[in-house]
Amino acid sequence: MPERIAIGQEADFVDKPVKRVDYETHRVVVVRIEGDYYALGDKCSHANFSLSEGEVYEAEREIECWKHGSTFSLLDGKPQSLPAVKPVPVYEIEVESGTVYLLIPEERQK
């Protein structure tokens, strides 16, 4: 069963739709686009740079690594451009009564 971590309220994402979440050994970027939430590992698979500092392309549902320009799908974590060739982890988000929760799968809880 996934661990459920409260990371804020929906209102927190209105003015700042990109948020970095650090929880134990997990570094996750959470992005809100038009009421939908996406969560990816916040470390470019090409090099150790934070994706949460990159630009979000809403129409494409992608986030860019600010250092080398690789973009990653917010839907499945797969790189959409070079130099990155490996996907980043994808996490689930739940919203309940206005609270946003990050779900950490069991295999990633260690």
N, C-alpha and C positions, 0 to 999 in steps of 0.2 A: 504494500500500500504506500502511495507517495506521501512524503512529508509536505504539509501545507503551511506555508509561511506568509503571514500578512505583510505586504510591502507598501501599503498606503491606501488612500481613499481614491475613488474615481476622480474626485475634484483635483487631486494632486497632479493628475496627468493632463488637465485642460490647458494650462499655460506652459507646461513643460512636458511634452509628450514622450520624451526619451529619458529613462532613468536607469542608472547603474545600481545594481543590487549586489552587495557582498554579503554572503551568508556562509559561515564556516569556510570550506574550501571552494565554494562556488562563487564565480564572478559572472553575473548575468546582466545583459542589457534588455530592458523591457521597453517596448515601443507601442504607443497607442495611435491608431489611425482610424478616424471616423468611428470611434466607439469599439473597435476591435483591438485586442491586445496580442502582441507577439513577444516571445522571449527566446533569446539565443545566448549561447556562451559568449561572454564579452571579451573574447581573445581571438584575434585574427588567426586563422590556421596557417598563414604564411609566416607570420612573425608575431611576437608578443606585444601587440598594440591593441588598445581598447577600441572596440567598435562603437561604444557609446559616445565617443567623441567625433564620430563621423557623420556624414550627411545621410538623411533618410530620404529615399525616393518613394513617395507615397503611392503614386500610380503603379509603379513596378513592384511595390512591396519588397523593397531592398534597402539594405544599409551598407554604407561604404566604409572601408578602412581608410582613415584619414592619411595614413603614412604612405601606402603604396597603391591605393586606388582600387583594390579588389572590392567587388560588391558581393553581398550574400543575400540569398532569398530569406525573407522573414518567415516564409511558409515552411520551408524544409531545411534551412541552414546551408544549402549547397551554394558553392561559389558560382557567381554568374560572370566573372571576368578574372583574368590573370592579374597578378602572379599566383594567387591562391588556387590550389587544386583540391584541397580537402574540405569537407563540410565542417561546420561548427555545430555543437550540440543544440538541440531544440528542447525547450521546456514548455510545459502547459501553464496556462493562466486560468484562474477561475475568478468570477466576480460574484459576490454575495452580499446583498444589503449594502451596496456601495463600497465594500471593502475589496481590494484587489489582492489575490493570493497567488503566490508562485508555488508550483508543485515540483518537488524534487523527487524523481523516481528512485526506487529502492536501490537500483544498481549504482546510482550516483551519490548515495548517502554516505558512502564510506570515505 
